[in-house]
Amino acid sequence: MDTNASMSLSAGATAGSSEDTDSFIKVKSKKTQKRKREQDGAVMDTEECVASKRPQFPPISGDKLQGPDEMRKIAVPAHRYTPLKENWQKIFTPIVENLQLQVRFNLKTRNVEIKTCKETQDIGSLTKAADFVKAFVLGFQVEDALALIRLDELFLESFDVTDVKPLKGDHLSRAIGRIAGKGGKTKFTIENVTKTRIVLADTKVHILGSFQNIKIARTAICNLILGSPPSKVYGNIRVVASRAAERF
């Protein structure tokens, strides 16, 4: 009896264990399920967005794009009052007729004030006009400064001779003389080779031109300030300018 009971118990235990193993199902962790759902959802969302939910923005009118009227003020130093008065008609005409801006010279603050109005169409016109007046105030001719209005890729750059090398007294005068040359010959040569315009005002150097040409002219002027002979500078800028012309 004992043997039969023990055998029946062992058989029941094995049957129960097999039933337990069948009843237990391996469940995936919630994290993996959540990740899979997010991935599937993201794929579905991106496909739906690309297919049908792409936003459609109507074109903005010129009035809304322009915003409120803006003003720029350009200070005029005392030594440029007379040239400004003599060339006011040449400065006034392109700003008003071509750029559709309002301009005036404020006698109290000694500033040239440029303002947008309803007729202004281009947003960048105000910046062009301000650069044009600033170039004239720095000493450029009106005809040269007008290129800032006509062309888009022209810039102004200014630096001091003492920024390149701290010079004083006669050393500073000789450095400025090397940049100008006899009768302005060196300055004119650099202008013609690099297709820029250069103004020497005391210790300030102002360069007007494209980005690449300004870089070539600035390098030549810095070499002259540091003491290089003009003949060597001529050769270097001619080589660099010819290489730049070949690229284009």
PyMOL commands that set and color helices and strands:
alter all, ss='L'
color gray80, all
select helices_A, chain A and resi 2-23+30-51+62-66+78-86+88-98+125-138+142-145+147-150+161-164+170-180+182-194+211-225+230-247
alter helices_A, ss='H'
color red, helices_A
select strands_A, chain A and resi 71-75+102-106+111-115+155-160+197-201+204-209
alter strands_A, ss='S'
color yellow, strands_A
deselect
rebuild
show_as cartoon
